[in-house]
Amino acid sequence: MAGLPLRACGLLFVTLAASCAAAPRAEPARGNLFASIRITESAFKGPIRDKQGFFFYLHEEPGVAGPMLEGYEFRNGKQVDEFGGGSESAGVIEAIRKAGLTPFDFKREVEEITARLQREATARGESFIGPQARDGAEWEIVIATESGPFTLRAWNPRGAIDQYAQYSKNIAKLKTVLDLLAQYYGQLKLGPS
C-alpha cells in the first residue's frame, strides 16, 4: 500500500528497542513497530520497569497485498495476548493513514486550549474545569506517521484527548487513531461481525 509509514516504523523500533528487547515473547514480533500504548508509571506502584501495554506491528506477508497489522498485549513484562494479522488489518491501516495524524506538541495544544476555554468561561462569569487526572498512570503513546513518529508521554491523557478533540484538529486525529486501534483490538476479541 503506497504511502504507508514503514520507514518511520523502523525509527520507532530503534527508539523503543531497549524496552522491547527485555520482554519475553512466545515468538518474536514480526515487522516494524507501528504504535505502542504503554504504561510507564503508576500512581500507586511508581515507575513501571516491566513492559506493560499494547504494541502494534506492521509486517509484509508473502502472497498478501499490503502490510498486516498485528498486536501484542503485555502485562508485568509478559506477553498475555497476540491479535490481528487478518483481513481486517488492511482496512484499519488505511483508515489510520486517512486520519492524517502528524507529530505535534500535545502538551502545548492542551495548555493553549485550556487557557482559551478558561478565558471564555471567565468572560461569561462561569468556571471552567478541564480534564482531570484521577490517580491512574503515566502513559507513553508512540505512533508512526508519514511525517515521523508522534510521541506523547502524559498522565491519563485520554480525558484530555476526548474532551479537547472538538477544539483541535491534531487532537481529533490522535483520537481517531487511538479509537481505530482500540476498535481493532476489541473487534478481534468479540469475533467477526
Number of C-alpha atoms within 10 A of each C-alpha: 10 5 9 18 20 20 15 20 25 17 17 23 20 12 14 14 12 10 14 18 11 12 16 13 17 10 8 8 18 16 20 23 30 28 26 24 20 22 25 20 19 15 12 9 8 11 13 16 13 17 23 23 20 22 23 23 23 25 18 15 13 8 6 9 11 17 20 23 28 23 23 19 21 20 16 13 19 15 19 12 13 19 16 19 18 11 12 15 19 17 13 18 22 13 14 21 17 12 17 16 25 16 18 15 12 20 13 10 16 21 11 12 15 18 14 12 17 17 15 14 14 12 10 9 9 11 13 14 10 16 17 11 13 10 11 13 22 20 22 19 21 23 26 28 23 18 12 17 24 21 17 18 17 16 22 19 20 15 14 20 22 15 14 21 17 11 13 14 13 22 23 19 19 25 20 21 23 19 13 17 22 12 13 20 19 12 14 14 11 8 7 7 5
